[in-house]
Amino acid sequence: MKLRFLALLLAAAPACGATAPDFGGTPPAFGATPTDTTVAFYHGAPDRAGNYIVPSLNWQSAGTVRRDQMFDGRVEGHIYAQPLYWHPPGSGHGLVIAATESDFVYALDAATGHVVWRTTVGHPAPREALPCGDIDPLGITGTPVIDATSGAVYFDAMDAGRGPPRHLLYGLRLADGSVLPGFPIDVAAGLGARGIGFDPAAQNQRGALALLHGRVFVPFSGHFGDCNDYHGAIVGLGVDPPHLLGAWITRASKGGIWAPAGLSEADGSLYFATGNTEGARDWGDGEGVFRVGPDLAHPVDARDVFAPSNWKQLDDDDLDIGGVTPLPLAVPGSPSPLLLALGKDGKAYLLDRASLGGIGGALAVRTAARGVIITAAAAYPVRAAVLVAYQARGAACPNGAYVAGIAALAVTAETGNRLYPAWCTRMDGRGAPIVTTTDGRSEPIVWAVGAEGDDRLHGFRGDTGEEIYAGAGSEDGMSGLRHFATILVAAGRFYIAGDGRIFAFELPR
């Protein structure tokens, strides 16, 4: 896949749930998702903040959270994608939408967990049909996106039922699971008709889909093992009628868009980060943070891209900054909107969203972990700061220690102290954190599951990191949670996806 683009114009270990500093002031609520209506996006909103409003869930009531043992939730297949929630207009019952690696999409009754409809969209690719990877079989991996206006859900499915593996883009009618007219669309065939090469067997679709201006955007990476000549890509999809709009693709080989949250959105633009490229002597879009419009035009200005000055070393060491989706932040008192990127190099990069800065142009850089950061982060206001919660092995603590667990990084408007650790706490597992607040800002609780660890639900005070929920007993345990598992908050419950099962936890009413 060799494409030519305009040259980019470049500008120059103890547990420690420590008490957070007094940040002072009262910021406005931002990026908060009401949970009594449709939850259409990964982490609740297009900005991927992961801040869910649950008025009854506060620091005192958190201990009353219980798993609903009567919730059925049985599905077929492994699940890496976050479930979504659709509340049909005028209906008293909502649907939990779940997609599996067996190429099934389910709508479950949000109250009972019983199957309302199930749609199969092909035959997933077995591991032996792919050049590398660690998901077997490979079907639907990236979190779908819901268009609540039209009552449709969109996603990418790997299908190997009729020969070599193919990436197929689907739209389903949420009312009954039927395939919408004009779908599926074969990604490789559609791009090939535009003269764009795309090897479907070498490409994987891991990141969550985005919806902007009525268009669907689908990020692509490679497989675990980083094999063959794939490219980081975003494919744009028009839905009325269904057709491919075009693609953004890295100039150098590889540079995948790996992050579970995929693409974030702010100011009418999409933001994303890429992984390491291969064999690039000159910078070719790897290790980068990008802003693109819905036309997916390749940036030609340093205001629209950032890469660390040591991008080549990060390439060589496989220390991508593409493992976490950049988070748009509204920090009180900041003269410009901000963007925070987290990398496998353990660094946090604070960027000016109005001008990302080109090569080496970060506003501030801070070590946030002694190990890799590969997760989805959550953002929420605490007094005059915005805290960003993330999971890492070796997360940075305020006292200089590092732990395997969850940490929060404070982002402020102060030029000399923009980034610093607010708190840290241990957790056994790799789940991605979300946060609940009573109104978008008050009594924040950071929640995460110990995926591929203790497989339990954990809750921490968002201002100090103190653990205030670790499951009420053995009956609250789960099984089969995959790494990067994240929590859907909707209809007065937590919904958590595991292999073959959606678990539900009842929240205080």
BAZA-149660 format. One record per residue (C-alpha): residue number from 1; residue in one letter; x negated, y negated, z negated. Coordinates in steps of 0.001 Angstrom, whole numbers, padded with zeros to 6 digits, always signed. Layout:
[node NUM,'a',[X,Y,Z]]
...
! end
This chain:
[node 1,'m',[+000000,+000000,+000000]]
[node 2,'k',[-002053,-002916,+001242]]
[node 3,'l',[-000368,-006310,+001334]]
[node 4,'r',[-001700,-009807,+001912]]
[node 5,'f',[-000540,-012735,-000155]]
[node 6,'l',[-001624,-016336,-000516]]
[node 7,'a',[-004645,-016657,-002771]]
[node 8,'l',[-003695,-017584,-006295]]
[node 9,'l',[-004908,-021017,-007364]]
[node 10,'l',[-006655,-020367,-010645]]
[node 11,'a',[-007408,-022732,-013453]]
[node 12,'a',[-010271,-022552,-015212]]
[node 13,'a',[-005971,+000239,-045474]]
[node 14,'p',[-003441,-000469,-048080]]
[node 15,'a',[+000246,-001108,-047592]]
[node 16,'c',[+000733,-004829,-047535]]
[node 17,'g',[+004288,-006084,-047321]]
[node 18,'a',[+002966,-009493,-048272]]
[node 19,'t',[+005115,-012480,-049069]]
[node 20,'a',[+005336,-014815,-046070]]
[node 21,'p',[+004216,-018429,-046409]]
[node 22,'d',[+006826,-021127,-046913]]
[node 23,'f',[+007273,-022344,-043342]]
[node 24,'g',[+009633,-025182,-044326]]
[node 25,'g',[+012431,-026691,-042226]]
[node 26,'t',[+015468,-025057,-040576]]
[node 27,'p',[+015231,-024067,-036912]]
[node 28,'p',[+018262,-023520,-034747]]
[node 29,'a',[+019450,-020015,-033976]]
[node 30,'f',[+018188,-018724,-030637]]
[node 31,'g',[+018222,-015544,-028607]]
[node 32,'a',[+020838,-013966,-030903]]
[node 33,'t',[+023310,-011366,-029599]]
[node 34,'p',[+026846,-011006,-030984]]
[node 35,'t',[+027643,-007311,-031461]]
[node 36,'d',[+031431,-007346,-031165]]
[node 37,'t',[+031313,-007706,-027386]]
[node 38,'t',[+029427,-006038,-024524]]
[node 39,'v',[+025694,-005506,-025108]]
[node 40,'a',[+024488,-005430,-021523]]
[node 41,'f',[+020699,-005693,-021855]]
[node 42,'y',[+017730,-003987,-023457]]
[node 43,'h',[+017202,-005627,-026867]]
[node 44,'g',[+020562,-007295,-026538]]
[node 45,'a',[+019790,-010280,-024346]]
[node 46,'p',[+017935,-011300,-021184]]
[node 47,'d',[+015127,-012853,-023267]]
[node 48,'r',[+014597,-009442,-025010]]
[node 49,'a',[+014521,-011133,-028438]]
[node 50,'g',[+016233,-008142,-030092]]
[node 51,'n',[+018074,-010432,-032552]]
[node 52,'y',[+021553,-009019,-033248]]
[node 53,'i',[+024185,-010854,-035298]]
[node 54,'v',[+025931,-008691,-037918]]
[node 55,'p',[+027623,-011042,-040434]]
[node 56,'s',[+028168,-008310,-043046]]
[node 57,'l',[+024618,-006903,-042959]]
[node 58,'n',[+022344,-008742,-045370]]
[node 59,'w',[+019514,-007896,-047748]]
[node 60,'q',[+021929,-006751,-050455]]
[node 61,'s',[+024242,-004678,-048262]]
[node 62,'a',[+021483,-002980,-046233]]
[node 63,'g',[+021370,-000089,-048680]]
[node 64,'t',[+024929,+000915,-047770]]
[node 65,'v',[+024015,+001873,-044186]]
[node 66,'r',[+024873,+005545,-043618]]
[node 67,'r',[+024696,+007938,-040717]]
[node 68,'d',[+028145,+008879,-039409]]
[node 69,'q',[+028109,+012655,-039653]]
[node 70,'m',[+031372,+012899,-037710]]
[node 71,'f',[+030005,+011088,-034649]]
[node 72,'d',[+029604,+013669,-031883]]
[node 73,'g',[+027142,+012026,-029468]]
[node 74,'r',[+026059,+015201,-027674]]
[node 75,'v',[+024505,+014687,-024232]]
[node 76,'e',[+022256,+016682,-021911]]
[node 77,'g',[+018633,+015694,-021460]]
[node 78,'h',[+015753,+013823,-023032]]
[node 79,'i',[+016302,+010091,-023530]]
[node 80,'y',[+013744,+007289,-023319]]
[node 81,'a',[+016179,+004516,-022351]]
[node 82,'q',[+018026,+002410,-024909]]
[node 83,'p',[+021814,+002963,-024897]]
[node 84,'l',[+024026,+000020,-023912]]
[node 85,'y',[+027567,-000936,-024953]]
[node 86,'w',[+030521,-001940,-022789]]
[node 87,'h',[+033684,-003390,-024281]]
[node 88,'p',[+036342,-003410,-021544]]
[node 89,'p',[+038429,-006608,-021608]]
[node 90,'g',[+041615,-006113,-023579]]
[node 91,'s',[+040613,-002689,-024852]]
[node 92,'g',[+040385,-001692,-028484]]
[node 93,'h',[+037693,+000880,-027762]]
[node 94,'g',[+034183,+000357,-026443]]
[node 95,'l',[+031878,+002752,-024632]]
[node 96,'v',[+028272,+003632,-025412]]
[node 97,'i',[+026426,+004065,-022104]]
[node 98,'a',[+023472,+006470,-022188]]
[node 99,'a',[+021170,+007656,-019368]]
[node 100,'t',[+019005,+010782,-019582]]
[node 101,'e',[+015966,+012330,-017936]]
[node 102,'s',[+018268,+015046,-016583]]
[node 103,'d',[+019820,+012410,-014285]]
[node 104,'f',[+023067,+012189,-016222]]
[node 105,'v',[+024810,+008971,-017205]]
[node 106,'y',[+027300,+009215,-020062]]
[node 107,'a',[+030038,+007021,-021435]]
[node 108,'l',[+030775,+007975,-025032]]
[node 109,'d',[+033642,+006722,-027138]]
[node 110,'a',[+031885,+004265,-029461]]
[node 111,'a',[+033978,+005405,-032448]]
[node 112,'t',[+033902,+009190,-032057]]
[node 113,'g',[+030952,+009928,-029772]]
[node 114,'h',[+033130,+012090,-027549]]
[node 115,'v',[+032385,+012058,-023827]]
[node 116,'v',[+034760,+009795,-021884]]
[node 117,'w',[+033027,+010392,-018561]]
[node 118,'r',[+029784,+011887,-017294]]
[node 119,'t',[+028179,+011320,-013906]]
[node 120,'t',[+025295,+013267,-012412]]
[node 121,'v',[+023190,+011395,-009894]]
[node 122,'g',[+020834,+014054,-008578]]
[node 123,'h',[+018159,+016478,-009638]]
[node 124,'p',[+015253,+015180,-011740]]
[node 125,'a',[+011683,+015790,-010629]]
[node 126,'p',[+009837,+018569,-012474]]
[node 127,'r',[+006363,+017717,-013718]]
[node 128,'e',[+004741,+019947,-011086]]
[node 129,'a',[+006296,+017828,-008297]]
[node 130,'l',[+004408,+014731,-009492]]
[node 131,'p',[+000688,+013888,-009316]]
[node 132,'c',[+000513,+013269,-013091]]
[node 133,'g',[+002749,+012223,-015963]]
[node 134,'d',[+004021,+013259,-019377]]
[node 135,'i',[+007813,+013300,-018880]]
[node 136,'d',[+009301,+016623,-017792]]
[node 137,'p',[+011667,+016498,-016030]]
[node 138,'l',[+011603,+012903,-014791]]
[node 139,'g',[+015017,+011397,-014136]]
[node 140,'i',[+016243,+008102,-015575]]
[node 141,'t',[+013601,+006467,-017788]]
[node 142,'g',[+014077,+002683,-017666]]
[node 143,'t',[+016992,+001169,-019573]]
[node 144,'p',[+019865,+000295,-017192]]
[node 145,'v',[+021550,-003118,-017068]]
[node 146,'i',[+025274,-003900,-017231]]
[node 147,'d',[+027015,-006567,-015201]]
[node 148,'a',[+029964,-007216,-017511]]
[node 149,'t',[+031654,-009520,-014981]]
[node 150,'s',[+032034,-006774,-012394]]
[node 151,'g',[+032202,-003862,-014828]]
[node 152,'a',[+029200,-002065,-013333]]
[node 153,'v',[+025970,-000511,-014599]]
[node 154,'y',[+022779,-000336,-012512]]
[node 155,'f',[+019716,+001906,-012881]]
[node 156,'d',[+016939,+003781,-011089]]
[node 157,'a',[+016935,+007575,-010940]]
[node 158,'m',[+014159,+009874,-009764]]
[node 159,'d',[+015697,+012558,-007571]]
[node 160,'a',[+013959,+015661,-006193]]
[node 161,'g',[+016986,+017586,-005024]]
[node 162,'r',[+016346,+017288,-001289]]
[node 163,'g',[+012620,+017576,-000887]]
[node 164,'p',[+009937,+015210,-002206]]
[node 165,'p',[+010775,+012959,-005165]]
[node 166,'r',[+012670,+009762,-004350]]
[node 167,'h',[+013517,+006677,-006378]]
[node 168,'l',[+017215,+005950,-005896]]
[node 169,'l',[+018953,+002796,-007127]]
[node 170,'y',[+022520,+003339,-008331]]
[node 171,'g',[+025518,+001303,-009320]]
[node 172,'l',[+028345,+002971,-011239]]
[node 173,'r',[+031820,+001725,-012088]]
[node 174,'l',[+031949,+001587,-015872]]
[node 175,'a',[+035651,+002350,-016045]]
[node 176,'d',[+035244,+005891,-014736]]
[node 177,'g',[+031583,+006518,-013806]]
[node 178,'s',[+032227,+006628,-010063]]
[node 179,'v',[+029392,+005650,-007716]]
[node 180,'l',[+030021,+002225,-006227]]
[node 181,'p',[+030274,+001948,-002425]]
[node 182,'g',[+026915,+001433,-000723]]
[node 183,'f',[+024908,+003334,-003346]]
[node 184,'p',[+022476,+004961,-003809]]
[node 185,'i',[+019681,+002995,-002150]]
[node 186,'d',[+016392,+004749,-001422]]
[node 187,'v',[+013648,+002379,-002609]]
[node 188,'a',[+010851,+003713,-000379]]
[node 189,'a',[+013044,+003738,+002716]]
[node 190,'g',[+014358,+000249,+002060]]
[node 191,'l',[+010923,-001232,+001463]]
[node 192,'g',[+009480,+000697,+004381]]
[node 193,'a',[+011994,-000980,+006682]]
[node 194,'r',[+010441,-004277,+005555]]
[node 195,'g',[+006914,-003067,+006227]]
[node 196,'i',[+006127,-002553,+002536]]
[node 197,'g',[+004501,+000714,+001494]]
[node 198,'f',[+005819,+002505,-001603]]
[node 199,'d',[+004830,+006047,-002667]]
[node 200,'p',[+007810,+007274,-004735]]
[node 201,'a',[+005933,+010247,-006215]]
[node 202,'a',[+003141,+008008,-007550]]
[node 203,'q',[+005452,+005284,-008868]]
[node 204,'n',[+007426,+005480,-012101]]
[node 205,'q',[+010231,+003272,-013333]]
[node 206,'r',[+009753,+002798,-017102]]
[node 207,'g',[+010746,-000812,-017840]]
[node 208,'a',[+014265,-002066,-018501]]
[node 209,'l',[+016160,-003566,-015589]]
[node 210,'a',[+017089,-007262,-015503]]
[node 211,'l',[+020039,-009212,-014114]]
[node 212,'l',[+019622,-012791,-012888]]
[node 213,'h',[+021947,-014878,-010706]]
[node 214,'g',[+023971,-011785,-009828]]
[node 215,'r',[+020891,-009890,-008647]]
[node 216,'v',[+019338,-006798,-010236]]
[node 217,'f',[+015569,-006551,-010720]]
[node 218,'v',[+013770,-003238,-011175]]
[node 219,'p',[+010138,-003050,-012425]]
[node 220,'f',[+007800,-000214,-011425]]
[node 221,'s',[+004545,+001206,-012780]]
[node 222,'g',[+002749,+004523,-012391]]
[node 223,'h',[+002763,+007682,-014480]]
[node 224,'f',[+000869,+008580,-017623]]
[node 225,'g',[-002607,+009409,-016323]]
[node 226,'d',[-002723,+006420,-013959]]
[node 227,'c',[-003142,+008629,-010878]]
[node 228,'n',[-003004,+007893,-007152]]
[node 229,'d',[-002618,+004565,-005387]]
[node 230,'y',[+000473,+003024,-006945]]
[node 231,'h',[+001113,-000712,-007461]]
[node 232,'g',[+002915,-002762,-010070]]
[node 233,'a',[+006119,-003881,-008426]]
[node 234,'i',[+009468,-005572,-008930]]
[node 235,'v',[+012215,-004656,-006501]]
[node 236,'g',[+015137,-007050,-006077]]
[node 237,'l',[+018612,-005679,-005425]]
[node 238,'g',[+021632,-007518,-004088]]
[node 239,'v',[+024865,-005799,-005117]]
[node 240,'d',[+027583,-007351,-002944]]
[node 241,'p',[+027023,-005610,-000604]]
[node 242,'p',[+024239,-003367,-001991]]
[node 243,'h',[+020915,-004098,-000282]]
[node 244,'l',[+017249,-004590,-001117]]
[node 245,'l',[+016217,-008239,-001277]]
[node 246,'g',[+012460,-007700,-001258]]
[node 247,'a',[+009660,-007002,-003693]]
[node 248,'w',[+006831,-008514,-005712]]
[node 249,'i',[+003769,-006225,-005605]]
[node 250,'t',[+000270,-006468,-007049]]
[node 251,'r',[-002441,-007213,-004506]]
[node 252,'a',[-004922,-004770,-006059]]
[node 253,'s',[-004209,-001093,-006650]]
[node 254,'k',[-002324,-000185,-009841]]
[node 255,'g',[-001467,-003018,-012251]]
[node 256,'g',[+001779,-001370,-013350]]
[node 257,'i',[+004629,-003057,-015204]]
[node 258,'w',[+004753,-000532,-018035]]
[node 259,'a',[+006521,-002280,-020919]]
[node 260,'p',[+009764,-000684,-022197]]
[node 261,'a',[+011510,-004088,-022170]]
[node 262,'g',[+010545,-004575,-018523]]
[node 263,'l',[+011303,-008161,-017548]]
[node 264,'s',[+012323,-011039,-019801]]
[node 265,'e',[+014264,-014056,-018611]]
[node 266,'a',[+014251,-017750,-019506]]
[node 267,'d',[+014818,-021007,-017655]]
[node 268,'g',[+016146,-019165,-014607]]
[node 269,'s',[+012855,-017265,-014162]]
[node 270,'l',[+011594,-013749,-014820]]
[node 271,'y',[+008528,-013094,-016990]]
[node 272,'f',[+006464,-009907,-017031]]
[node 273,'a',[+002992,-008538,-017681]]
[node 274,'t',[+000857,-006155,-015618]]
[node 275,'g',[-001600,-003441,-016568]]
[node 276,'n',[-005100,-002676,-015355]]
[node 277,'t',[-005928,-002697,-011669]]
[node 278,'e',[-008516,-000412,-010093]]
[node 279,'g',[-011586,-001374,-008088]]
[node 280,'a',[-010831,-005101,-008107]]
[node 281,'r',[-013971,-007247,-007842]]
[node 282,'d',[-011870,-010406,-007649]]
[node 283,'w',[-008754,-010800,-009727]]
[node 284,'g',[-005869,-009047,-007963]]
[node 285,'d',[-002900,-009516,-010350]]
[node 286,'g',[-003953,-007050,-013049]]
[node 287,'e',[-003927,-007905,-016772]]
[node 288,'g',[-001658,-010810,-015923]]
[node 289,'v',[+001409,-012594,-017266]]
[node 290,'f',[+003629,-013925,-014493]]
[node 291,'r',[+006610,-016174,-013946]]
[node 292,'v',[+008594,-015571,-010766]]
[node 293,'g',[+011909,-016817,-009466]]
[node 294,'p',[+014769,-014643,-008231]]
[node 295,'d',[+013240,-014791,-004733]]
[node 296,'l',[+010214,-012835,-006104]]
[node 297,'a',[+007795,-015138,-004297]]
[node 298,'h',[+004204,-014399,-005271]]
[node 299,'p',[+002830,-017225,-007490]]
[node 300,'v',[+000398,-019619,-005849]]
[node 301,'d',[-000101,-021942,-008801]]
[node 302,'a',[-001874,-021533,-012142]]
[node 303,'r',[+001254,-022809,-013870]]
[node 304,'d',[+002937,-019520,-013009]]
[node 305,'v',[+000294,-017015,-014110]]
[node 306,'f',[-002086,-016229,-016942]]
[node 307,'a',[-004878,-013667,-017300]]
[node 308,'p',[-007527,-013371,-020035]]
[node 309,'s',[-010987,-014518,-018994]]
[node 310,'n',[-012266,-010961,-019682]]
[node 311,'w',[-009700,-009357,-017363]]
[node 312,'k',[-012371,-007270,-015633]]
[node 313,'q',[-013539,-005760,-018918]]
[node 314,'l',[-009925,-005020,-019859]]
[node 315,'d',[-009511,-003319,-016471]]
[node 316,'d',[-012590,-001176,-017040]]
[node 317,'d',[-011554,-000255,-020614]]
[node 318,'d',[-007893,+000458,-019766]]
[node 319,'l',[-006754,-002154,-022297]]
[node 320,'d',[-003704,-003459,-020482]]
[node 321,'i',[-001807,-006513,-021532]]
[node 322,'g',[+001127,-004939,-019691]]
[node 323,'g',[+002330,-002712,-022539]]
[node 324,'v',[+004598,-005375,-024060]]
[node 325,'t',[+007019,-007666,-022236]]
[node 326,'p',[+006176,-011346,-022848]]
[node 327,'l',[+008706,-012984,-025170]]
[node 328,'p',[+010047,-016501,-024477]]
[node 329,'l',[+010082,-018408,-027776]]
[node 330,'a',[+011823,-021585,-028935]]
[node 331,'v',[+009563,-022792,-031749]]
[node 332,'p',[+010842,-025797,-033722]]
[node 333,'g',[+008684,-028874,-033195]]
[node 334,'s',[+006778,-027456,-030232]]
[node 335,'p',[+006352,-030059,-027452]]
[node 336,'s',[+006848,-027343,-024828]]
[node 337,'p',[+008574,-023948,-024615]]
[node 338,'l',[+006294,-021027,-025465]]
[node 339,'l',[+005669,-017456,-024368]]
[node 340,'l',[+003980,-014736,-026435]]
[node 341,'a',[+002197,-011771,-024855]]
[node 342,'l',[+000782,-008782,-026775]]
[node 343,'g',[-001755,-006350,-025331]]
[node 344,'k',[-003382,-002962,-025694]]
[node 345,'d',[-006502,-004934,-026590]]
[node 346,'g',[-004734,-005799,-029866]]
[node 347,'k',[-004604,-009491,-029008]]
[node 348,'a',[-001682,-011917,-029112]]
[node 349,'y',[-001740,-014590,-026408]]
[node 350,'l',[+000334,-017722,-026923]]
[node 351,'l',[+001130,-019488,-023658]]
[node 352,'d',[+002774,-022726,-022610]]
[node 353,'r',[+005838,-021572,-020712]]
[node 354,'a',[+005809,-024717,-018571]]
[node 355,'s',[+002237,-023996,-017452]]
[node 356,'l',[+000930,-020507,-018207]]
[node 357,'g',[-002665,-021637,-017731]]
[node 358,'g',[-004321,-019452,-015074]]
[node 359,'i',[-007439,-017476,-015994]]
[node 360,'g',[-008302,-017997,-019657]]
[node 361,'g',[-005741,-020751,-020232]]
[node 362,'a',[-003968,-019545,-023384]]
[node 363,'l',[-002949,-022071,-026042]]
[node 364,'a',[-004084,-019675,-028773]]
[node 365,'v',[-005405,-016108,-029058]]
[node 366,'r',[-005222,-014013,-032218]]
[node 367,'t',[-006096,-010416,-033112]]
[node 368,'a',[-002747,-008839,-033980]]
[node 369,'a',[-003920,-005237,-034249]]
[node 370,'r',[-007098,-003204,-034465]]
[node 371,'g',[-005488,-000625,-032170]]
[node 372,'v',[-003342,-000778,-029069]]
[node 373,'i',[+000039,-002514,-029010]]
[node 374,'i',[+002478,-000694,-026725]]
[node 375,'t',[+006006,-001474,-027786]]
[node 376,'a',[+008856,-003909,-027472]]
[node 377,'a',[+008725,-006818,-029880]]
[node 378,'a',[+011570,-008701,-031584]]
[node 379,'a',[+011683,-012438,-032329]]
[node 380,'y',[+013626,-014360,-034962]]
[node 381,'p',[+013390,-017734,-036728]]
[node 382,'v',[+012185,-018061,-040321]]
[node 383,'r',[+012228,-021668,-041481]]
[node 384,'a',[+009940,-023700,-039190]]
[node 385,'a',[+008341,-020683,-037528]]
[node 386,'v',[+009358,-017922,-035199]]
[node 387,'l',[+008301,-014468,-036366]]
[node 388,'v',[+007571,-011718,-033840]]
[node 389,'a',[+007830,-008178,-035191]]
[node 390,'y',[+005917,-005403,-033425]]
[node 391,'q',[+004764,-001820,-034006]]
[node 392,'a',[+001099,-000876,-033774]]
[node 393,'r',[-001535,+001478,-035069]]
[node 394,'g',[-003750,-000884,-037015]]
[node 395,'a',[-001365,-003844,-037245]]
[node 396,'a',[-002886,-006963,-038804]]
[node 397,'c',[-001943,-007941,-042369]]
[node 398,'p',[-002179,-011352,-044045]]
[node 399,'n',[-004872,-010071,-046436]]
[node 400,'g',[-007166,-008960,-043617]]
[node 401,'a',[-006238,-005281,-043840]]
[node 402,'y',[-004751,-003209,-040991]]
[node 403,'v',[-001995,-000583,-041219]]
[node 404,'a',[-000155,+001837,-038970]]
[node 405,'g',[+003349,+000485,-038957]]
[node 406,'i',[+005266,-002739,-038412]]
[node 407,'a',[+003888,-006260,-038668]]
[node 408,'a',[+005182,-009758,-038054]]
[node 409,'l',[+003200,-012546,-036451]]
[node 410,'a',[+004195,-016139,-037230]]
[node 411,'v',[+004252,-018631,-034368]]
[node 412,'t',[+004364,-022305,-035322]]
[node 413,'a',[+004084,-025659,-033588]]
[node 414,'e',[+000939,-026591,-035528]]
[node 415,'t',[-001962,-026924,-033109]]
[node 416,'g',[-004542,-025655,-035565]]
[node 417,'n',[-002497,-022780,-036928]]
[node 418,'r',[-000223,-021545,-034167]]
[node 419,'l',[-000569,-017798,-034798]]
[node 420,'y',[-001134,-015924,-038037]]
[node 421,'p',[+000005,-012670,-039697]]
[node 422,'a',[+003143,-013179,-041801]]
[node 423,'w',[+003511,-009654,-043223]]
[node 424,'c',[+002820,-005976,-042552]]
[node 425,'t',[+004155,-002673,-043813]]
[node 426,'r',[+003513,+001001,-043192]]
[node 427,'m',[+005878,+003164,-041148]]
[node 428,'d',[+005420,+006723,-039916]]
[node 429,'g',[+006483,+006564,-036277]]
[node 430,'r',[+006427,+004560,-033061]]
[node 431,'g',[+009901,+003077,-032693]]
[node 432,'a',[+010299,-000449,-031328]]
[node 433,'p',[+011655,-002968,-033860]]
[node 434,'i',[+014844,-005007,-033618]]
[node 435,'v',[+016210,-007534,-036098]]
[node 436,'t',[+019650,-008201,-037536]]
[node 437,'t',[+020714,-011562,-038939]]
[node 438,'t',[+024010,-012703,-040380]]
[node 439,'d',[+024262,-015695,-038042]]
[node 440,'g',[+021208,-015676,-035761]]
[node 441,'r',[+018806,-016939,-038445]]
[node 442,'s',[+019876,-015990,-041984]]
[node 443,'e',[+018755,-012936,-044015]]
[node 444,'p',[+016781,-011279,-041204]]
[node 445,'i',[+016186,-007528,-041460]]
[node 446,'v',[+013698,-005824,-039164]]
[node 447,'w',[+014850,-002308,-038278]]
[node 448,'a',[+012881,+000462,-036583]]
[node 449,'v',[+012952,+004232,-036327]]
[node 450,'g',[+010030,+006510,-037095]]
[node 451,'a',[+010085,+008011,-033592]]
[node 452,'e',[+007659,+010931,-033234]]
[node 453,'g',[+006904,+010452,-036944]]
[node 454,'d',[+009378,+010845,-039789]]
[node 455,'d',[+012357,+010330,-037406]]
[node 456,'r',[+014139,+008157,-039974]]
[node 457,'l',[+015698,+004713,-039886]]
[node 458,'h',[+013796,+001973,-041728]]
[node 459,'g',[+014759,-001581,-042652]]
[node 460,'f',[+012420,-004370,-043862]]
[node 461,'r',[+013125,-007873,-045063]]
[node 462,'g',[+012287,-010111,-042148]]
[node 463,'d',[+010628,-012797,-044241]]
[node 464,'t',[+008380,-010614,-046444]]
[node 465,'g',[+008257,-007112,-044945]]
[node 466,'e',[+009595,-005507,-048133]]
[node 467,'e',[+011226,-002180,-047280]]
[node 468,'i',[+014889,-002284,-048263]]
[node 469,'y',[+016160,+000793,-046399]]
[node 470,'a',[+014513,+004153,-045765]]
[node 471,'g',[+017546,+006389,-045358]]
[node 472,'a',[+019910,+007377,-048124]]
[node 473,'g',[+019055,+011061,-048061]]
[node 474,'s',[+018330,+014106,-045942]]
[node 475,'e',[+021688,+013746,-044221]]
[node 476,'d',[+020478,+010511,-042620]]
[node 477,'g',[+017576,+012155,-040784]]
[node 478,'m',[+017435,+012447,-036996]]
[node 479,'s',[+015524,+014586,-034501]]
[node 480,'g',[+014108,+014359,-030999]]
[node 481,'l',[+013363,+010632,-030997]]
[node 482,'r',[+010961,+009679,-028216]]
[node 483,'h',[+008215,+007079,-028604]]
[node 484,'f',[+009363,+003507,-028032]]
[node 485,'a',[+012889,+004473,-029169]]
[node 486,'t',[+014847,+001327,-029977]]
[node 487,'i',[+018177,+000635,-031625]]
[node 488,'l',[+021414,-000562,-030053]]
[node 489,'v',[+023574,-002649,-032392]]
[node 490,'a',[+027238,-002794,-031403]]
[node 491,'a',[+030765,-002229,-032703]]
[node 492,'g',[+029647,-002260,-036341]]
[node 493,'r',[+027075,+000497,-035855]]
[node 494,'f',[+023505,+001333,-035002]]
[node 495,'y',[+023206,+003730,-032052]]
[node 496,'i',[+019914,+005599,-031658]]
[node 497,'a',[+019104,+007970,-028788]]
[node 498,'g',[+017307,+011277,-029270]]
[node 499,'d',[+016903,+014333,-027086]]
[node 500,'g',[+020377,+015691,-026397]]
[node 501,'r',[+022064,+013422,-028945]]
[node 502,'i',[+023110,+009864,-029707]]
[node 503,'f',[+023092,+009182,-033466]]
[node 504,'a',[+025362,+006577,-035059]]
[node 505,'f',[+024873,+004727,-038343]]
[node 506,'e',[+027774,+002856,-039908]]
[node 507,'l',[+027112,-000708,-041003]]
[node 508,'p',[+028878,-002529,-043862]]
[node 509,'r',[+032229,-003994,-042808]]
! end
